[in-house]
Amino acid sequence: MPDHPGNKNLSGNLGHVREFGSQLKYLGPLSRFNKKKCAPKYDLLVLLSGPEPQRSYLEIKLLQDLELYKGKVLFIKGKIEPRQTKETAYNITIFNFMTTTELEVAINESDLILSRSGYTTIMDLAKLEKKAFFIPTPGQFEQEYLAEKLMKEGVIPSCSQNKFEIQMLSNTNNYSGFKALDFELNFKELFSLF
């Protein structure tokens, strides 16, 4: 299972079922990204994803709200199109999408991530030890659960989409963000059946 064992985990009840029937092996957070030491380039990375029309609704809301934001922003719309586009408005650099390599660099170069609270995103940000603010996709109960869990534990703040205001990003100072947990996977034990 891609998560940490024990109480300091990423998935809560979703990945730590009490009476599963067989013993689960936890692999730690799995991510396509690696943490890299680099100087911060962006104060905020907005990383959108998810189903329409909610993705577009949040895009429009955030682009309006970010006109008041003082820091340097990288905004990734999460729209896969035939060609990558880049535009600049105010203090915001906007891409329709990024490749995995570009996204890895962008996240590593950003101080704060504003995104949905999907499990893959959580594992990526945990692996990269980032601070974030989550806006779960409305109606996606696993995202709402994970955002609430991480907020209650003092890790990442979150807010519902319809109540979010850009000033809420300052709340991240009161949360720890994702920190590295010592975790070493014993592959010999994991593959002992083979």
SEKEPA-471488 format. One record per residue (C-alpha): residue number from 1; residue in one letter; chain; x, y, z. Coordinates in nm, 3 decimals. Example, Ala and Ser with C-alpha at 12.3 -4.5 7.8 and 13.67 -1.06 7.14 Angstrom:
> resi/resn/chain/x/y/z
> 1/A/A/1.230/-0.450/0.780
> 2/S/A/1.367/-0.106/0.714
// end
This chain:
> resi/resn/chain/x/y/z
> 1/M/A/0.000/0.000/0.000
> 2/P/A/0.148/0.341/-0.092
> 3/D/A/0.151/0.511/0.249
> 4/H/A/0.333/0.520/0.581
> 5/P/A/0.251/0.256/0.844
> 6/G/A/0.121/0.363/1.184
> 7/N/A/-0.063/0.674/1.296
> 8/K/A/0.142/0.932/1.102
> 9/N/A/0.007/0.830/0.766
> 10/L/A/-0.134/1.005/0.460
> 11/S/A/-0.455/0.811/0.394
> 12/G/A/-0.620/0.761/0.733
> 13/N/A/-0.908/0.515/0.721
> 14/L/A/-0.885/0.489/0.342
> 15/G/A/-0.555/0.297/0.358
> 16/H/A/-0.552/0.172/0.715
> 17/V/A/-0.853/-0.056/0.738
> 18/R/A/-0.872/-0.217/1.081
> 19/E/A/-1.011/-0.555/0.977
> 20/F/A/-0.875/-0.604/0.626
> 21/G/A/-0.834/-0.981/0.650
> 22/S/A/-0.467/-0.994/0.557
> 23/Q/A/-0.163/-0.797/0.664
> 24/L/A/-0.088/-0.493/0.451
> 25/K/A/0.265/-0.386/0.357
> 26/Y/A/0.321/-0.012/0.344
> 27/L/A/0.562/0.118/0.079
> 28/G/A/0.587/0.481/0.190
> 29/P/A/0.463/0.760/-0.038
> 30/L/A/0.504/0.667/-0.403
> 31/S/A/0.569/0.952/-0.641
> 32/R/A/0.702/1.009/-0.989
> 33/F/A/0.898/1.306/-0.849
> 34/N/A/1.221/1.346/-0.655
> 35/K/A/1.307/1.618/-0.408
> 36/K/A/1.575/1.854/-0.540
> 37/K/A/1.750/2.136/-0.365
> 38/C/A/1.690/2.451/-0.563
> 39/A/A/1.634/2.819/-0.493
> 40/P/A/1.266/2.917/-0.471
> 41/K/A/1.146/3.078/-0.793
> 42/Y/A/0.774/3.106/-0.714
> 43/D/A/0.592/3.209/-0.398
> 44/L/A/0.286/3.011/-0.507
> 45/L/A/0.222/2.725/-0.748
> 46/V/A/-0.144/2.672/-0.839
> 47/L/A/-0.188/2.318/-0.963
> 48/L/A/-0.536/2.248/-1.099
> 49/S/A/-0.680/1.911/-1.192
> 50/G/A/-1.002/1.717/-1.185
> 51/P/A/-1.333/1.691/-1.364
> 52/E/A/-1.522/1.966/-1.538
> 53/P/A/-1.698/2.194/-1.468
> 54/Q/A/-1.535/2.216/-1.123
> 55/R/A/-1.182/2.256/-1.264
> 56/S/A/-1.288/2.553/-1.481
> 57/Y/A/-1.493/2.707/-1.201
> 58/L/A/-1.189/2.707/-0.970
> 59/E/A/-0.960/2.833/-1.248
> 60/I/A/-1.177/3.141/-1.308
> 61/K/A/-1.219/3.210/-0.935
> 62/L/A/-0.846/3.179/-0.859
> 63/L/A/-0.730/3.390/-1.154
> 64/Q/A/-0.958/3.671/-1.034
> 65/D/A/-0.847/3.634/-0.670
> 66/L/A/-0.477/3.619/-0.759
> 67/E/A/-0.486/3.971/-0.905
> 68/L/A/-0.459/4.082/-0.540
> 69/Y/A/-0.175/3.840/-0.452
> 70/K/A/0.161/4.008/-0.405
> 71/G/A/0.398/3.716/-0.469
> 72/K/A/0.520/3.550/-0.787
> 73/V/A/0.273/3.284/-0.909
> 74/L/A/0.302/2.987/-1.144
> 75/F/A/-0.047/2.875/-1.249
> 76/I/A/-0.096/2.537/-1.417
> 77/K/A/-0.451/2.497/-1.549
> 78/G/A/-0.439/2.118/-1.581
> 79/K/A/-0.584/2.122/-1.933
> 80/I/A/-0.423/1.866/-2.161
> 81/E/A/-0.424/2.010/-2.509
> 82/P/A/-0.230/1.930/-2.829
> 83/R/A/0.018/2.212/-2.767
> 84/Q/A/0.160/2.366/-2.449
> 85/T/A/0.080/2.735/-2.407
> 86/K/A/0.231/2.997/-2.178
> 87/E/A/0.099/3.344/-2.099
> 88/T/A/0.171/3.611/-1.842
> 89/A/A/-0.077/3.833/-1.659
> 90/Y/A/0.022/4.060/-1.370
> 91/N/A/0.255/3.854/-1.147
> 92/I/A/0.122/3.522/-1.283
> 93/T/A/0.281/3.288/-1.536
> 94/I/A/0.012/3.058/-1.675
> 95/F/A/0.057/2.722/-1.848
> 96/N/A/-0.224/2.503/-1.978
> 97/F/A/-0.022/2.193/-1.871
> 98/M/A/0.331/2.079/-1.792
> 99/T/A/0.519/1.758/-1.859
> 100/T/A/0.623/1.541/-1.563
> 101/T/A/0.980/1.674/-1.579
> 102/E/A/0.865/2.037/-1.593
> 103/L/A/0.618/1.981/-1.311
> 104/E/A/0.882/1.822/-1.089
> 105/V/A/1.103/2.130/-1.131
> 106/A/A/0.811/2.369/-1.078
> 107/I/A/0.701/2.205/-0.752
> 108/N/A/1.057/2.194/-0.621
> 109/E/A/1.102/2.566/-0.706
> 110/S/A/0.779/2.673/-0.532
> 111/D/A/0.735/2.773/-0.167
> 112/L/A/0.363/2.694/-0.145
> 113/I/A/0.131/2.472/-0.347
> 114/L/A/-0.242/2.541/-0.392
> 115/S/A/-0.417/2.232/-0.527
> 116/R/A/-0.685/1.969/-0.496
> 117/S/A/-0.639/1.706/-0.225
> 118/G/A/-0.624/1.395/-0.441
> 119/Y/A/-0.422/1.106/-0.304
> 120/T/A/-0.162/1.116/-0.583
> 121/T/A/-0.109/1.488/-0.525
> 122/I/A/-0.075/1.425/-0.151
> 123/M/A/0.188/1.155/-0.209
> 124/D/A/0.379/1.380/-0.451
> 125/L/A/0.382/1.673/-0.207
> 126/A/A/0.472/1.447/0.086
> 127/K/A/0.769/1.306/-0.107
> 128/L/A/0.882/1.660/-0.192
> 129/E/A/0.816/1.783/0.166
> 130/K/A/0.606/2.080/0.059
> 131/K/A/0.373/2.323/0.229
> 132/A/A/0.031/2.340/0.067
> 133/F/A/-0.326/2.461/0.085
> 134/F/A/-0.596/2.220/-0.034
> 135/I/A/-0.929/2.291/-0.201
> 136/P/A/-1.101/1.950/-0.241
> 137/T/A/-1.312/1.892/-0.550
> 138/P/A/-1.679/1.929/-0.447
> 139/G/A/-1.850/1.590/-0.431
> 140/Q/A/-1.521/1.395/-0.425
> 141/F/A/-1.562/1.250/-0.077
> 142/E/A/-1.213/1.096/-0.058
> 143/Q/A/-1.059/1.438/-0.129
> 144/E/A/-1.282/1.603/0.129
> 145/Y/A/-1.190/1.334/0.385
> 146/L/A/-0.814/1.360/0.319
> 147/A/A/-0.817/1.741/0.333
> 148/E/A/-1.006/1.737/0.663
> 149/K/A/-0.776/1.469/0.809
> 150/L/A/-0.458/1.660/0.721
> 151/M/A/-0.606/1.986/0.850
> 152/K/A/-0.709/1.831/1.185
> 153/E/A/-0.357/1.688/1.222
> 154/G/A/-0.202/2.034/1.170
> 155/V/A/-0.027/1.937/0.846
> 156/I/A/-0.208/2.122/0.563
> 157/P/A/-0.493/2.376/0.582
> 158/S/A/-0.791/2.344/0.351
> 159/C/A/-1.120/2.506/0.263
> 160/S/A/-1.423/2.428/0.049
> 161/Q/A/-1.416/2.572/-0.301
> 162/N/A/-1.707/2.811/-0.250
> 163/K/A/-1.564/2.959/0.072
> 164/F/A/-1.201/3.001/-0.038
> 165/E/A/-1.045/3.349/-0.030
> 166/I/A/-0.688/3.422/-0.131
> 167/Q/A/-0.609/3.568/0.214
> 168/M/A/-0.652/3.218/0.358
> 169/L/A/-0.312/3.121/0.215
> 170/S/A/-0.151/3.296/0.514
> 171/N/A/-0.302/3.015/0.731
> 172/T/A/-0.028/2.783/0.602
> 173/N/A/0.209/2.947/0.852
> 174/N/A/0.014/2.772/1.129
> 175/Y/A/0.060/2.424/0.974
> 176/S/A/0.369/2.205/0.955
> 177/G/A/0.348/2.108/0.588
> 178/F/A/0.469/1.765/0.482
> 179/K/A/0.784/1.653/0.661
> 180/A/A/1.010/1.360/0.581
> 181/L/A/0.939/1.048/0.780
> 182/D/A/1.212/0.792/0.817
> 183/F/A/1.093/0.506/0.607
> 184/E/A/1.298/0.238/0.446
> 185/L/A/1.135/-0.027/0.235
> 186/N/A/1.269/-0.378/0.282
> 187/F/A/1.236/-0.519/-0.070
> 188/K/A/1.363/-0.863/0.037
> 189/E/A/1.079/-0.892/0.287
> 190/L/A/0.827/-0.740/0.046
> 191/F/A/0.903/-0.993/-0.227
> 192/S/A/0.961/-1.289/0.004
> 193/L/A/0.669/-1.479/-0.150
> 194/F/A/0.838/-1.476/-0.490
// end
